[in-house]
Amino acid sequence: MIVLDRWQAGVCMSVLDIPLRKALQLFYAPNSLRRSILKEDIRLDRRKEAGGTRSRGGDFYLPFWSDVKIHVSGGGDITRMTDDRIKSNRNFRRLYPLLKDGILELLSAKLRWSNEPVEIVPQSVHGKLRIEDLGGTIRVRDALHARVRGEYTRVVYPYFSEEPALPEEGGRLGLWVMQRALTELDPGDMRIIDALRRTFFSPQTTPLHGNEEAVFRHNYRSLIGEWERLKHE
């Protein structure tokens, strides 16, 4: 049974309390990458259990996503802001320009927001989907909520991973989770973007097949099972 668990703070427990983008990455990652990510999560869990913290210095992509919101609302230029980010942190030098180019193409050629008046809704968009019988929670956090031309709204959630690309099935699974975690918003307004591949998924371009819950549960159950096995190695 699946129930909603919105706005409730929870202790991060690796795959049992996981961001949607990370779940999608792990569903489709090559076996070696998936195993490496899970083993690192287990290491961080154990460090926290010993009185430490799971923190690894913050979200690498958060500054970029914050700049995207500023750019979309007309408060700044993403090219200049990306240059400034790179000057402040050389770790951003390789990926941030690729992300910036992908976002600019998405906004102009695909989402068609270029030169359109866009208002960013001040409240952050957050939600959780609790999968009760598997003991897991999927988190959707910090989605961009925008009004375009004052005529329609969009809720945009980013997928950032270098590997793997988000496949069509993954886009549908992500939209399914968003629609069930963000119940106060219009399901038709949901979007997922893969900026590095300059692709996006929507209920209109990537209609759900009706089997998304079954596929998601199968993948998530498999992920939890692998995580449990690795903990005992």
MDAnalysis code that builds the backbone (N, CA, C; Angstrom):
import MDAnalysis as mda
import numpy as np

u = mda.Universe.empty(699, n_residues=233, atom_resindex=np.repeat(np.arange(233), 3), trajectory=True)
u.add_TopologyAttr("name", ["N", "CA", "C"] * 233)
u.add_TopologyAttr("resid", np.arange(1, 234))
u.add_TopologyAttr("resname", ["MET", "ILE", "VAL", "LEU", "ASP", "ARG", "TRP", "GLN", "ALA", "GLY", "VAL", "CYS", "MET", "SER", "VAL", "LEU", "ASP", "ILE", "PRO", "LEU", "ARG", "LYS", "ALA", "LEU", "GLN", "LEU", "PHE", "TYR", "ALA", "PRO", "ASN", "SER", "LEU", "ARG", "ARG", "SER", "ILE", "LEU", "LYS", "GLU", "ASP", "ILE", "ARG", "LEU", "ASP", "ARG", "ARG", "LYS", "GLU", "ALA", "GLY", "GLY", "THR", "ARG", "SER", "ARG", "GLY", "GLY", "ASP", "PHE", "TYR", "LEU", "PRO", "PHE", "TRP", "SER", "ASP", "VAL", "LYS", "ILE", "HIS", "VAL", "SER", "GLY", "GLY", "GLY", "ASP", "ILE", "THR", "ARG", "MET", "THR", "ASP", "ASP", "ARG", "ILE", "LYS", "SER", "ASN", "ARG", "ASN", "PHE", "ARG", "ARG", "LEU", "TYR", "PRO", "LEU", "LEU", "LYS", "ASP", "GLY", "ILE", "LEU", "GLU", "LEU", "LEU", "SER", "ALA", "LYS", "LEU", "ARG", "TRP", "SER", "ASN", "GLU", "PRO", "VAL", "GLU", "ILE", "VAL", "PRO", "GLN", "SER", "VAL", "HIS", "GLY", "LYS", "LEU", "ARG", "ILE", "GLU", "ASP", "LEU", "GLY", "GLY", "THR", "ILE", "ARG", "VAL", "ARG", "ASP", "ALA", "LEU", "HIS", "ALA", "ARG", "VAL", "ARG", "GLY", "GLU", "TYR", "THR", "ARG", "VAL", "VAL", "TYR", "PRO", "TYR", "PHE", "SER", "GLU", "GLU", "PRO", "ALA", "LEU", "PRO", "GLU", "GLU", "GLY", "GLY", "ARG", "LEU", "GLY", "LEU", "TRP", "VAL", "MET", "GLN", "ARG", "ALA", "LEU", "THR", "GLU", "LEU", "ASP", "PRO", "GLY", "ASP", "MET", "ARG", "ILE", "ILE", "ASP", "ALA", "LEU", "ARG", "ARG", "THR", "PHE", "PHE", "SER", "PRO", "GLN", "THR", "THR", "PRO", "LEU", "HIS", "GLY", "ASN", "GLU", "GLU", "ALA", "VAL", "PHE", "ARG", "HIS", "ASN", "TYR", "ARG", "SER", "LEU", "ILE", "GLY", "GLU", "TRP", "GLU", "ARG", "LEU", "LYS", "HIS", "GLU"])
u.atoms.positions = np.array([
    [0.855, -1.195, 0.000],
    [0.000, 0.000, 0.000],
    [0.881, 1.232, 0.000],
    [0.480, 2.267, -0.750],
    [1.225, 3.506, -0.812],
    [0.413, 4.595, -0.149],
    [1.038, 5.329, 0.774],
    [0.368, 6.465, 1.386],
    [1.260, 7.680, 1.243],
    [0.674, 8.861, 1.322],
    [1.421, 10.097, 1.191],
    [1.904, 10.549, 2.555],
    [3.098, 11.105, 2.584],
    [3.692, 11.581, 3.822],
    [4.376, 12.908, 3.512],
    [3.575, 13.972, 3.366],
    [4.091, 15.251, 2.916],
    [4.560, 16.108, 4.086],
    [5.650, 16.848, 3.829],
    [6.137, 17.892, 4.713],
    [6.637, 17.365, 6.061],
    [6.785, 16.075, 6.195],
    [7.252, 15.521, 7.475],
    [8.754, 15.295, 7.403],
    [9.476, 15.860, 8.338],
    [10.929, 15.684, 8.355],
    [11.256, 14.251, 8.717],
    [12.321, 13.728, 8.104],
    [12.704, 12.359, 8.398],
    [14.212, 12.220, 8.459],
    [14.670, 11.206, 9.153],
    [16.092, 10.928, 9.238],
    [16.529, 10.241, 7.954],
    [17.603, 10.745, 7.369],
    [18.065, 10.169, 6.102],
    [18.644, 8.781, 6.350],
    [18.069, 7.772, 5.709],
    [18.522, 6.401, 5.885],
    [18.779, 5.764, 4.527],
    [19.608, 6.443, 3.745],
    [20.010, 5.895, 2.454],
    [18.797, 5.578, 1.599],
    [18.714, 4.369, 1.056],
    [17.661, 4.071, 0.092],
    [16.275, 4.053, 0.725],
    [16.193, 4.012, 2.043],
    [14.881, 4.035, 2.692],
    [14.314, 5.446, 2.821],
    [15.116, 6.434, 2.524],
    [14.665, 7.836, 2.527],
    [15.501, 8.542, 1.481],
    [15.020, 8.558, 0.250],
    [15.884, 8.837, -0.886],
    [15.271, 9.895, -1.800],
    [16.085, 10.816, -2.302],
    [15.577, 11.766, -3.292],
    [15.167, 11.043, -4.575],
    [14.134, 11.546, -5.212],
    [13.667, 10.936, -6.448],
    [14.773, 10.830, -7.482],
    [15.552, 11.893, -7.652],
    [16.587, 11.853, -8.693],
    [17.618, 10.765, -8.429],
    [17.918, 10.525, -7.147],
    [18.887, 9.481, -6.827],
    [18.292, 8.094, -7.048],
    [17.014, 7.935, -6.704],
    [16.356, 6.651, -6.968],
    [16.378, 6.335, -8.457],
    [16.083, 7.316, -9.284],
    [16.078, 7.092, -10.734],
    [17.480, 6.765, -11.231],
    [18.480, 7.455, -10.703],
    [19.849, 7.139, -11.105],
    [20.188, 5.690, -10.776],
    [19.853, 5.259, -9.561],
    [20.205, 3.907, -9.148],
    [19.405, 2.850, -9.893],
    [18.187, 3.162, -10.280],
    [17.391, 2.192, -11.043],
    [18.079, 1.813, -12.353],
    [18.749, 2.776, -12.983],
    [19.259, 2.563, -14.348],
    [20.779, 2.576, -14.440],
    [21.471, 2.760, -13.317],
    [22.927, 2.807, -13.335],
    [23.511, 1.437, -13.680],
    [24.661, 1.409, -14.353],
    [25.381, 0.141, -14.534],
    [25.658, -0.495, -13.173],
    [25.770, -1.799, -13.167],
    [25.913, -2.511, -11.891],
    [27.069, -1.997, -11.044],
    [28.215, -1.709, -11.683],
    [29.384, -1.275, -10.919],
    [29.136, 0.080, -10.264],
    [28.497, 1.005, -10.982],
    [28.208, 2.314, -10.419],
    [27.169, 2.207, -9.310],
    [26.138, 1.434, -9.554],
    [25.097, 1.253, -8.536],
    [25.688, 0.684, -7.250],
    [26.520, -0.310, -7.382],
    [27.140, -0.928, -6.211],
    [28.033, 0.076, -5.473],
    [28.789, 0.870, -6.225],
    [29.676, 1.854, -5.622],
    [28.890, 2.903, -4.838],
    [27.783, 3.386, -5.402],
    [26.963, 4.386, -4.719],
    [26.353, 3.803, -3.452],
    [25.845, 2.591, -3.546],
    [25.226, 1.964, -2.379],
    [26.247, 1.713, -1.268],
    [27.446, 1.277, -1.626],
    [28.464, 1.020, -0.606],
    [28.886, 2.316, 0.088],
    [28.944, 3.414, -0.667],
    [29.268, 4.690, -0.058],
    [28.155, 5.130, 0.888],
    [26.906, 4.908, 0.505],
    [25.793, 5.231, 1.395],
    [25.856, 4.427, 2.683],
    [26.189, 3.158, 2.567],
    [26.299, 2.309, 3.754],
    [27.417, 2.814, 4.666],
    [28.516, 3.225, 4.064],
    [29.623, 3.777, 4.862],
    [29.176, 5.025, 5.622],
    [28.436, 5.902, 4.940],
    [27.965, 7.125, 5.589],
    [26.936, 6.818, 6.677],
    [26.088, 5.822, 6.449],
    [25.132, 5.413, 7.470],
    [25.865, 4.955, 8.734],
    [26.898, 4.170, 8.515],
    [27.641, 3.652, 9.672],
    [28.367, 4.777, 10.394],
    [28.860, 5.745, 9.649],
    [29.517, 6.888, 10.282],
    [28.526, 7.667, 11.146],
    [27.304, 7.813, 10.652],
    [26.284, 8.519, 11.434],
    [25.909, 7.731, 12.674],
    [25.776, 6.398, 12.537],
    [25.446, 5.561, 13.687],
    [26.515, 5.655, 14.769],
    [27.751, 5.940, 14.345],
    [28.859, 6.054, 15.303],
    [28.962, 7.449, 15.896],
    [27.986, 8.313, 15.596],
    [27.977, 9.645, 16.178],
    [28.451, 10.737, 15.256],
    [28.751, 10.392, 14.010],
    [29.211, 11.377, 13.048],
    [28.061, 11.938, 12.230],
    [28.340, 12.287, 11.001],
    [27.332, 12.867, 10.121],
    [27.420, 12.231, 8.743],
    [26.280, 12.253, 8.021],
    [26.276, 11.756, 6.649],
    [26.713, 12.813, 5.648],
    [26.938, 14.023, 6.119],
    [27.224, 15.127, 5.199],
    [28.517, 14.893, 4.437],
    [28.471, 15.239, 3.131],
    [29.671, 15.195, 2.303],
    [29.980, 16.580, 1.736],
    [29.563, 17.619, 2.483],
    [29.929, 18.959, 2.069],
    [28.886, 19.676, 1.249],
    [27.655, 19.214, 1.264],
    [26.594, 19.918, 0.559],
    [26.312, 19.335, -0.811],
    [25.204, 19.764, -1.381],
    [24.748, 19.283, -2.674],
    [25.518, 20.000, -3.777],
    [26.259, 19.249, -4.568],
    [27.079, 19.814, -5.640],
    [26.249, 20.644, -6.609],
    [25.001, 20.218, -6.850],
    [24.183, 20.853, -7.882],
    [23.292, 21.972, -7.356],
    [23.179, 22.121, -6.042],
    [22.248, 23.094, -5.485],
    [22.543, 24.527, -5.920],
    [23.810, 24.988, -5.918],
    [24.061, 26.363, -6.374],
    [23.621, 26.583, -7.819],
    [23.866, 25.594, -8.674],
    [23.451, 25.745, -10.068],
    [21.937, 25.845, -10.188],
    [21.210, 24.991, -9.476],
    [19.746, 25.005, -9.565],
    [19.187, 26.316, -9.012],
    [19.815, 26.860, -7.977],
    [19.399, 28.163, -7.465],
    [19.586, 29.240, -8.528],
    [20.687, 29.166, -9.264],
    [20.935, 30.136, -10.334],
    [19.942, 29.982, -11.479],
    [19.544, 28.755, -11.772],
    [18.538, 28.537, -12.814],
    [17.248, 29.265, -12.460],
    [16.827, 29.171, -11.221],
    [15.596, 29.845, -10.796],
    [15.711, 31.357, -10.950],
    [16.873, 31.896, -10.598],
    [17.088, 33.336, -10.747],
    [17.032, 33.730, -12.223],
    [17.670, 32.928, -13.063],
    [17.684, 33.203, -14.505],
    [16.273, 33.153, -15.091],
    [15.519, 32.137, -14.730],
    [14.182, 31.978, -15.283],
    [13.287, 33.145, -14.896],
    [13.461, 33.656, -13.689],
    [12.624, 34.762, -13.227],
    [13.103, 36.116, -13.726],
    [14.222, 36.135, -14.466],
    [14.740, 37.388, -14.995],
    [15.617, 38.152, -14.036],
    [16.008, 37.526, -12.935],
    [16.826, 38.214, -11.946],
    [18.315, 38.133, -12.178],
    [18.735, 37.427, -13.196],
    [20.156, 37.290, -13.480],
    [20.367, 36.494, -14.749],
    [21.612, 36.428, -15.187],
    [21.964, 35.707, -16.419],
    [22.726, 34.442, -16.049],
    [22.227, 33.302, -16.520],
    [22.812, 32.024, -16.116],
    [24.254, 31.877, -16.586],
    [24.589, 32.475, -17.719],
    [25.963, 32.386, -18.212],
    [26.917, 33.116, -17.272],
    [26.550, 34.325, -16.886],
    [27.400, 35.092, -15.965],
    [27.460, 34.409, -14.598],
    [26.301, 33.947, -14.110],
    [26.288, 33.305, -12.800],
    [27.111, 32.022, -12.795],
    [27.081, 31.273, -13.895],
    [27.888, 30.055, -13.975],
    [29.367, 30.392, -13.957],
    [29.753, 31.426, -14.690],
    [31.157, 31.863, -14.663],
    [31.583, 32.238, -13.253],
    [30.698, 32.942, -12.538],
    [31.022, 33.335, -11.166],
    [31.146, 32.119, -10.258],
    [30.275, 31.137, -10.451],
    [30.360, 29.919, -9.634],
    [31.689, 29.205, -9.860],
    [32.116, 29.124, -11.104],
    [33.363, 28.431, -11.430],
    [34.556, 29.167, -10.816],
    [34.518, 30.508, -10.837],
    [35.606, 31.289, -10.233],
    [35.681, 31.053, -8.732],
    [34.528, 30.811, -8.117],
    [34.503, 30.624, -6.660],
    [34.825, 29.194, -6.244],
    [34.649, 28.244, -7.174],
    [34.871, 26.835, -6.831],
    [35.274, 26.083, -8.109],
    [36.534, 25.701, -8.187],
    [37.044, 25.045, -9.399],
    [36.412, 23.675, -9.631],
    [35.791, 23.112, -8.592],
    [35.132, 21.819, -8.768],
    [33.955, 21.907, -9.741],
    [33.446, 23.118, -9.952],
    [32.316, 23.298, -10.859],
    [32.759, 23.431, -12.322],
    [34.043, 23.483, -12.572],
    [34.570, 23.899, -13.881],
    [34.135, 22.991, -15.025],
    [34.053, 21.706, -14.795],
    [33.745, 20.780, -15.894],
    [32.246, 20.666, -16.158],
    [31.452, 20.446, -15.110],
    [30.041, 20.122, -15.317],
    [29.127, 21.340, -15.444],
    [29.416, 22.394, -14.701],
    [28.490, 23.525, -14.709],
    [28.293, 24.137, -16.111],
    [29.360, 24.309, -16.916],
    [29.116, 24.826, -18.273],
    [28.236, 23.901, -19.112],
    [28.374, 22.601, -18.951],
    [27.530, 21.660, -19.699],
    [26.084, 21.759, -19.249],
    [25.881, 21.879, -17.941],
    [24.528, 22.044, -17.418],
    [23.913, 23.358, -17.898],
    [24.708, 24.404, -17.886],
    [24.219, 25.712, -18.338],
    [23.780, 25.663, -19.792],
    [24.587, 25.061, -20.647],
    [24.221, 24.961, -22.061],
    [22.951, 24.137, -22.239],
    [22.822, 23.066, -21.464],
    [21.626, 22.240, -21.552],
    [20.377, 22.991, -21.113],
    [20.483, 23.744, -20.024],
    [19.339, 24.517, -19.532],
    [18.926, 25.573, -20.552],
    [19.884, 26.266, -21.134],
    [19.544, 27.304, -22.106],
    [18.829, 26.718, -23.315],
    [19.268, 25.544, -23.777],
    [18.580, 24.925, -24.913],
    [17.180, 24.468, -24.507],
    [17.052, 23.898, -23.327],
    [15.726, 23.465, -22.872],
    [14.761, 24.643, -22.775],
    [15.226, 25.745, -22.220],
    [14.351, 26.898, -22.032],
    [13.904, 27.491, -23.357],
    [14.799, 27.513, -24.335],
    [14.466, 28.184, -25.587],
    [13.821, 27.262, -26.599],
    [14.360, 26.054, -26.759],
    [13.922, 25.195, -27.860],
    [12.858, 24.193, -27.461],
    [12.796, 23.833, -26.191],
    [11.900, 22.736, -25.812],
    [10.833, 23.183, -24.818],
    [11.259, 23.794, -23.714],
    [10.251, 24.317, -22.803],
    [9.658, 25.622, -23.328],
    [10.402, 26.279, -24.241],
    [9.927, 27.486, -24.930],
    [9.605, 28.609, -23.948],
    [10.500, 28.795, -22.987],
    [10.347, 29.880, -22.038],
    [11.246, 31.058, -22.383],
    [12.079, 30.934, -23.409],
    [13.000, 32.014, -23.740],
    [12.223, 33.284, -24.068],
    [12.634, 34.385, -23.420],
    [12.023, 35.704, -23.639],
    [10.552, 35.756, -23.227],
    [10.110, 34.787, -22.464],
    [8.738, 34.809, -21.952],
    [8.755, 35.364, -20.525],
    [7.745, 36.152, -20.144],
    [7.659, 36.590, -18.747],
    [7.329, 35.409, -17.845],
    [8.242, 35.113, -16.936],
    [8.089, 33.960, -16.042],
    [8.172, 34.437, -14.602],
    [7.239, 34.012, -13.804],
    [7.230, 34.325, -12.373],
    [7.499, 33.050, -11.593],
    [8.543, 33.072, -10.769],
    [8.833, 31.939, -9.906],
    [7.973, 32.060, -8.648],
    [7.191, 31.046, -8.370],
    [6.375, 31.035, -7.161],
    [7.310, 30.950, -5.955],
    [7.198, 31.876, -4.982],
    [8.186, 31.940, -3.894],
    [8.296, 30.662, -3.074],
    [7.170, 29.989, -2.811],
    [7.223, 28.798, -1.963],
    [7.922, 27.643, -2.697],
    [8.864, 27.020, -2.008],
    [9.504, 25.839, -2.576],
    [8.485, 24.715, -2.701],
    [8.691, 23.871, -3.688],
    [7.791, 22.736, -3.904],
    [8.455, 21.479, -3.357],
    [7.854, 20.913, -2.330],
    [8.379, 19.702, -1.706],
    [7.245, 18.697, -1.545],
    [7.578, 17.426, -1.580],
    [6.604, 16.390, -1.291],
    [7.299, 15.067, -1.037],
    [6.564, 14.143, -0.458],
    [7.099, 12.810, -0.172],
    [6.073, 11.761, -0.560],
    [6.559, 10.667, -1.051],
    [5.718, 9.502, -1.312],
    [6.230, 8.366, -0.438],
    [5.391, 7.919, 0.449],
    [5.759, 6.833, 1.359],
    [5.268, 5.520, 0.793],
    [6.173, 4.566, 0.621],
    [5.814, 3.224, 0.171],
    [5.852, 2.327, 1.406],
    [4.697, 2.212, 2.018],
    [4.597, 1.705, 3.381],
    [5.125, 0.283, 3.515],
    [4.704, -0.619, 2.651],
    [5.068, -2.020, 2.848],
    [6.545, -2.284, 2.569],
    [7.217, -1.389, 1.868],
    [8.654, -1.534, 1.643],
    [9.461, -0.700, 2.633],
    [8.775, 0.089, 3.444],
    [9.461, 0.882, 4.463],
    [10.260, 2.037, 3.907],
    [9.905, 2.513, 2.720],
    [10.700, 3.542, 2.078],
    [9.939, 4.824, 1.802],
    [10.688, 5.915, 1.670],
    [10.145, 7.220, 1.348],
    [10.920, 7.807, 0.178],
    [10.199, 8.271, -0.836],
    [10.796, 8.939, -1.986],
    [10.524, 10.429, -1.837],
    [11.574, 11.236, -1.879],
    [11.440, 12.663, -1.638],
    [11.543, 13.456, -2.944],
    [10.629, 14.383, -3.125],
    [10.690, 15.351, -4.216],
    [10.885, 16.707, -3.567],
    [12.070, 17.296, -3.738],
    [12.381, 18.557, -3.058],
    [12.858, 19.606, -4.046],
    [12.487, 20.838, -3.744],
    [13.029, 22.009, -4.429],
    [12.723, 22.025, -5.922],
    [11.555, 21.542, -6.287],
    [11.142, 21.656, -7.685],
    [10.839, 23.117, -8.007],
    [11.175, 23.523, -9.209],
    [10.898, 24.882, -9.673],
    [9.414, 24.999, -9.993],
    [8.754, 25.992, -9.400],
    [7.327, 26.227, -9.621],
    [7.193, 27.582, -10.296],
    [6.747, 27.609, -11.531],
    [6.750, 28.838, -12.321],
    [5.397, 29.080, -12.975],
    [5.070, 30.370, -13.103],
    [3.940, 30.800, -13.918],
    [4.499, 31.454, -15.176],
    [4.054, 30.994, -16.319],
    [4.569, 31.488, -17.593],
    [3.508, 32.354, -18.264],
    [3.886, 33.611, -18.582],
    [2.990, 34.580, -19.225],
    [1.718, 34.827, -18.415],
    [1.719, 34.386, -17.151],
    [0.513, 34.525, -16.351],
    [-0.616, 33.640, -16.803],
    [-0.306, 32.682, -17.710],
    [-1.346, 31.861, -18.320],
    [-1.350, 30.421, -17.832],
    [-0.181, 29.865, -17.541],
    [-0.125, 28.476, -17.108],
    [1.053, 28.295, -16.166],
    [1.042, 27.198, -15.428],
    [2.109, 26.921, -14.473],
    [2.856, 25.652, -14.867],
    [4.083, 25.571, -14.395],
    [4.898, 24.384, -14.589],
    [5.627, 24.066, -13.287],
    [5.782, 22.782, -13.014],
    [6.542, 22.299, -11.863],
    [7.666, 21.439, -12.415],
    [8.895, 21.929, -12.289],
    [10.038, 21.317, -12.973],
    [11.003, 20.738, -11.949],
    [11.295, 19.450, -12.095],
    [12.211, 18.739, -11.190],
    [13.431, 18.306, -11.991],
    [14.644, 18.592, -11.493],
    [15.850, 18.298, -12.279],
    [16.460, 16.927, -11.977],
    [16.918, 16.288, -13.048],
    [17.755, 15.083, -12.944],
    [19.136, 15.505, -13.417],
    [20.155, 15.350, -12.563],
    [21.470, 15.907, -12.861],
    [22.550, 14.876, -13.195],
    [22.321, 13.602, -12.962],
    [23.407, 12.624, -12.979],
    [24.102, 12.531, -14.338],
    [25.422, 12.452, -14.286],
    [26.188, 12.220, -15.511],
    [25.893, 10.836, -16.094],
    [25.795, 9.877, -15.207],
    [25.566, 8.491, -15.635],
    [24.555, 7.856, -14.686],
    [23.540, 7.234, -15.238],
    [23.194, 7.100, -16.653],
    [22.290, 8.253, -17.108],
    [22.083, 8.345, -18.422],
    [21.033, 9.221, -18.930],
    [19.690, 8.700, -18.432],
    [18.744, 9.602, -18.273],
    [17.419, 9.188, -17.813],
    [16.620, 8.675, -19.015],
    [16.267, 7.381, -19.019],
    [15.528, 6.832, -20.165],
    [14.060, 7.219, -20.118],
    [13.371, 6.933, -21.190],
    [11.949, 7.271, -21.281],
    [11.154, 6.640, -20.136],
    [11.437, 5.379, -19.822],
    [10.742, 4.739, -18.710],
    [11.011, 5.476, -17.408],
    [12.256, 5.889, -17.184],
    [12.590, 6.623, -15.977],
    [11.862, 7.951, -15.892],
    [11.693, 8.608, -17.039],
    [10.912, 9.839, -17.053],
    [9.483, 9.595, -16.617],
    [8.889, 8.508, -17.106],
    [7.512, 8.189, -16.719],
    [7.419, 7.859, -15.233],
    [8.392, 7.101, -14.718],
    [8.374, 6.771, -13.293],
    [8.509, 8.031, -12.442],
    [9.383, 8.931, -12.878],
    [9.553, 10.165, -12.141],
    [8.297, 11.015, -12.132],
    [7.635, 11.117, -13.267],
    [6.383, 11.865, -13.332],
    [5.324, 11.237, -12.437],
    [5.284, 9.916, -12.412],
    [4.313, 9.207, -11.560],
    [4.537, 9.556, -10.091],
    [5.804, 9.543, -9.644],
    [6.098, 9.894, -8.252],
    [5.720, 11.345, -7.983],
    [6.083, 12.249, -8.880],
    [5.757, 13.663, -8.677],
    [4.251, 13.869, -8.534],
    [3.485, 13.211, -9.385],
    [2.040, 13.401, -9.357],
    [1.429, 12.910, -8.058],
    [2.044, 11.942, -7.414],
    [1.514, 11.402, -6.166],
    [2.115, 12.044, -4.923],
    [3.251, 12.688, -5.080],
    [3.852, 13.377, -3.946],
    [3.428, 14.839, -3.856],
    [3.094, 15.426, -4.998],
    [2.733, 16.848, -5.046],
    [1.254, 16.968, -5.376],
    [0.422, 16.493, -4.480],
    [-0.999, 16.325, -4.777],
    [-1.763, 17.640, -4.855],
    [-1.189, 18.729, -4.348],
    [-1.891, 20.012, -4.396],
    [-1.714, 20.714, -5.738],
    [-0.896, 20.149, -6.619],
    [-0.601, 20.763, -7.908],
    [-1.195, 19.938, -9.038],
    [-1.354, 20.559, -10.194],
    [-1.957, 19.906, -11.351],
    [-1.005, 18.849, -11.908],
    [-1.422, 17.591, -11.996],
    [-0.531, 16.549, -12.534],
    [-0.038, 16.852, -13.942],
    [-0.834, 17.550, -14.722],
    [-0.427, 17.872, -16.086],
    [0.669, 18.900, -16.175],
    [0.952, 19.606, -15.072],
    [1.990, 20.633, -15.067],
    [3.372, 20.072, -14.750],
    [3.467, 18.785, -14.406],
    [4.737, 18.217, -13.974],
    [5.705, 18.053, -15.148],
    [6.982, 18.355, -14.884],
    [8.050, 18.163, -15.857],
    [9.282, 17.626, -15.142],
    [10.028, 16.768, -15.824],
    [11.355, 16.354, -15.361],
    [12.340, 16.696, -16.474],
    [13.450, 17.336, -16.114],
    [14.459, 17.683, -17.113],
    [15.757, 16.943, -16.827],
    [16.396, 16.487, -17.876],
    [17.750, 15.922, -17.833],
    [18.624, 16.922, -18.582],
    [19.195, 17.864, -17.824],
    [19.868, 19.001, -18.459],
    [21.078, 18.586, -19.278],
    [21.833, 17.605, -18.819],
    [23.030, 17.209, -19.557],
    [22.690, 16.626, -20.923],
    [21.557, 15.941, -21.031],
    [21.126, 15.389, -22.314],
    [20.155, 16.315, -23.042],
    [19.798, 17.434, -22.418],
    [18.911, 18.439, -23.007],
    [17.560, 17.838, -23.386],
    [17.068, 16.996, -22.490],
    [15.782, 16.344, -22.726],
    [14.839, 16.655, -21.565],
    [13.545, 16.541, -21.836],
    [12.574, 16.709, -20.766],
    [11.424, 15.738, -20.976],
    [10.709, 15.494, -19.886],
    [9.600, 14.552, -19.877],
    [8.380, 15.252, -19.296],
    [7.239, 15.046, -19.921],
    [5.986, 15.620, -19.441],
    [4.875, 14.613, -19.688],
    [3.725, 14.758, -19.020],
    [2.606, 13.847, -19.277],
    [2.103, 13.926, -20.717],
    [2.392, 15.039, -21.389],
    [1.943, 15.189, -22.774],
    [2.901, 14.531, -23.760],
    [4.219, 14.710, -23.550],
    [5.212, 14.132, -24.469],
    [5.570, 12.703, -24.109],
    [5.413, 12.355, -22.834],
    [5.761, 11.019, -22.344],
    [4.594, 10.493, -21.528],
    [3.485, 10.171, -22.160],
    [2.296, 9.764, -21.397],
    [2.541, 8.495, -20.595],
    [1.970, 8.470, -19.398],
    [2.108, 7.299, -18.553],
    [1.382, 6.113, -19.173],
    [1.946, 4.915, -18.967],
    [1.387, 3.696, -19.540],
    [0.370, 3.025, -18.626],
    [0.369, 3.403, -17.355],
    [-0.532, 2.782, -16.396],
    [0.122, 1.723, -15.535],
    [1.375, 1.341, -15.882],
    [2.085, 0.315, -15.110],
    [3.196, 0.911, -14.257],
    [3.221, 2.245, -14.133],
    [4.344, 2.903, -13.460],
    [4.479, 2.480, -11.994],
    [3.361, 2.324, -11.296],
    [3.467, 1.905, -9.900],
    [4.118, 0.529, -9.794],
    [3.701, -0.408, -10.614],
    [4.267, -1.763, -10.566],
    [5.752, -1.757, -10.909],
    [6.135, -1.002, -11.931],
    [7.542, -0.948, -12.331],
    [8.374, -0.276, -11.251],
    [7.862, 0.824, -10.712],
    [8.618, 1.521, -9.670],
    [8.806, 0.615, -8.455],
    [7.740, -0.030, -8.026],
    [7.842, -0.903, -6.862],
    [8.831, -2.045, -7.100],
    [8.800, -2.632, -8.281],
    [9.744, -3.715, -8.611],
    [11.181, -3.205, -8.509],
    [11.457, -2.047, -9.119],
    [12.812, -1.499, -9.098],
    [13.228, -1.111, -7.684],
    [12.310, -0.526, -6.939],
    [12.650, -0.074, -5.592],
    [12.875, -1.259, -4.659],
    [12.062, -2.295, -4.791],
    [12.255, -3.497, -3.981],
    [13.627, -4.116, -4.271],
    [14.000, -4.167, -5.541],
    [15.301, -4.700, -5.923],
    [16.436, -3.862, -5.342],
    [16.268, -2.549, -5.369],
    [17.293, -1.648, -4.835],
    [17.469, -1.855, -3.335],
    [16.368, -1.950, -2.612],
    [16.451, -2.174, -1.164],
    [17.106, -3.519, -0.879],
    [16.757, -4.539, -1.663],
    [17.349, -5.847, -1.456],
    [18.853, -5.837, -1.652],
    [19.323, -5.152, -2.686],
    [20.766, -5.077, -2.917],
    [21.451, -4.305, -1.794],
    [20.841, -3.220, -1.353],
    [21.386, -2.434, -0.248],
    [21.512, -3.292, 1.015],
    [20.473, -4.095, 1.307],
    [20.524, -4.960, 2.485],
    [21.640, -6.000, 2.353],
    [21.792, -6.576, 1.159],
    [22.857, -7.580, 0.967],
    [24.238, -6.968, 1.158],
    [24.438, -5.777, 0.616],
    [25.745, -5.136, 0.721],
    [26.081, -4.774, 2.160],
    [25.083, -4.476, 2.958],
    [25.346, -4.153, 4.368],
    [25.938, -5.330, 5.117],
    [25.683, -6.543, 4.645],
    [26.160, -7.730, 5.356],
    [27.418, -8.332, 4.730],
    [27.962, -7.673, 3.741],
    [29.193, -8.193, 3.143],
    [30.394, -7.896, 4.044],
])
